[in-house]
């Protein structure tokens, strides 16, 4: 009986993916900067000059990383396997849902839900402790950010119903 094949991502593939993503970001910055002008006027550089050159540097660095990965290519060198990817997904997926929930439900409700659920299901804490920490943290953020520092964060329908502006 043969053992099941373990799927993994090679380091070479990961470096090329990272280089492609950062190169794409650099291209987006360059294209966006050109809309604001990248030259010089009598008053100095146009508003897009600095972002334009930063974007060019990011593109050059990305191409350099892709070239370095190609020269040092070792297909046997593993970057991540299925087990490690699963661990990352157990962290990244709830965080992505948290960010989406911030937009839909507001920062404080999303924080409360994320902490309570993460503590309960990932941390194995009991509901009373999970809820106490989640409520306390959301309240702490509200007092410090909204009341003391006057930093307005995303509000959702619950905050609006409670009169939290």
C-alpha positions in Angstrom: 0.0 0.0 0.0 1.4 3.4 -1.0 1.4 6.4 1.3 -0.7 9.4 0.4 1.0 12.1 -1.5 1.6 15.2 0.7 0.9 18.3 -1.2 3.2 21.3 -0.7 4.2 24.6 -2.2 7.9 24.8 -3.2 9.9 27.7 -2.1 10.6 28.6 -5.7 6.8 28.9 -6.4 6.3 30.9 -3.3 9.0 33.4 -4.2 7.6 33.8 -7.7 4.1 34.3 -6.4 5.4 37.0 -3.9 7.5 38.7 -6.6 4.4 38.7 -9.0 2.2 40.2 -6.2 4.7 42.9 -5.2 5.4 43.7 -8.9 1.6 44.1 -9.4 1.4 46.5 -6.5 4.4 48.4 -7.9 2.7 48.7 -11.3 -0.6 49.9 -9.6 1.3 52.6 -7.7 3.1 53.7 -10.9 -0.1 53.9 -12.9 -1.9 55.7 -10.1 1.0 58.1 -9.6 1.0 59.1 -13.3 -2.6 60.4 -12.9 -1.2 63.1 -10.5 1.8 63.9 -12.6 5.4 62.7 -12.0 7.5 65.5 -13.4 8.8 68.7 -12.0 7.3 72.2 -12.0 8.6 75.6 -10.9 7.3 74.7 -7.4 9.1 71.4 -7.3 8.0 67.8 -7.9 4.4 67.1 -8.9 2.2 65.1 -6.4 2.7 61.8 -8.1 6.6 62.0 -8.3 7.4 60.3 -5.0 4.9 57.5 -5.3 6.0 56.9 -8.9 9.6 56.4 -8.0 8.6 54.2 -5.0 6.6 52.1 -7.4 9.5 51.8 -9.8 11.7 50.7 -6.9 9.1 48.1 -5.9 8.9 46.8 -9.5 12.7 46.6 -9.7 13.0 44.8 -6.4 10.3 42.4 -7.4 12.1 41.5 -10.6 15.3 41.2 -8.7 13.7 38.7 -6.3 12.2 36.7 -9.1 15.6 36.5 -10.8 17.3 35.5 -7.6 14.7 32.8 -7.1 15.3 31.5 -10.6 19.1 31.4 -10.1 18.7 29.5 -6.7 15.9 27.3 -7.9 15.7 24.1 -5.9 12.3 22.3 -6.6 12.8 20.0 -3.6 13.0 22.9 -1.1 9.6 23.1 0.5 8.0 26.4 1.5 4.8 25.1 3.1 2.9 21.8 3.3 -0.8 21.0 3.7 -0.6 20.8 7.5 1.1 24.2 7.8 -1.3 25.7 5.3 -4.2 24.4 7.4 -2.8 26.1 10.5 -2.4 29.4 8.6 -6.0 29.1 7.2 -7.4 28.6 10.8 -5.9 32.0 11.6 -6.4 33.8 8.3 -10.0 32.9 7.5 -11.4 34.2 10.8 -9.3 37.4 10.5 -10.7 37.9 7.0 -14.2 37.4 8.3 -13.5 39.9 11.1 -12.5 42.5 8.5 -15.6 41.9 6.5 -17.7 42.0 9.7 -16.2 45.4 10.6 -17.6 46.8 7.4 -21.0 45.2 7.8 -21.5 45.2 11.6 -19.1 47.8 12.8 -15.8 47.6 14.5 -17.0 47.0 18.1 -19.5 44.3 17.2 -17.0 42.6 15.0 -14.4 42.7 17.7 -16.7 41.3 20.3 -17.8 38.4 18.0 -14.3 37.7 16.8 -12.8 37.5 20.3 -15.6 35.5 21.8 -15.7 33.0 19.0 -11.9 32.7 18.7 -11.4 32.2 22.4 -14.2 29.7 22.6 -13.5 27.6 19.5 -9.8 28.1 18.9 -8.6 28.7 22.5 -11.0 26.3 24.2 -12.1 28.8 26.8 -15.6 28.5 28.4 -18.3 30.9 27.2 -18.3 33.1 30.4 -14.6 33.9 30.1 -14.8 34.3 26.3 -17.7 36.7 26.5 -16.1 38.7 29.4 -12.9 39.2 27.6 -14.7 40.1 24.3 -17.1 42.6 25.9 -14.3 44.1 28.0 -12.0 44.5 25.0 -14.7 46.1 22.8 -15.6 48.4 25.7 -11.9 49.3 26.3 -11.5 50.1 22.6 -14.6 52.3 22.6 -13.5 54.2 25.7 -9.9 54.7 24.6 -10.4 55.3 20.9 -13.8 56.9 20.6 -14.0 58.9 23.9 -10.5 59.7 24.8 -8.7 60.0 21.5 -11.7 60.9 19.4 -10.8 58.3 16.7 -14.0 57.4 14.9 -14.1 53.8 13.8 -16.5 51.9 11.6 -20.1 51.8 13.0 -22.7 49.3 12.2 -26.5 49.1 12.7 -26.2 47.9 16.3 -24.0 50.9 17.3 -26.5 53.2 15.5 -29.4 51.6 17.4 -27.5 52.1 20.7 -26.8 55.7 19.8 -23.1 55.2 19.5 -21.9 57.8 17.0 
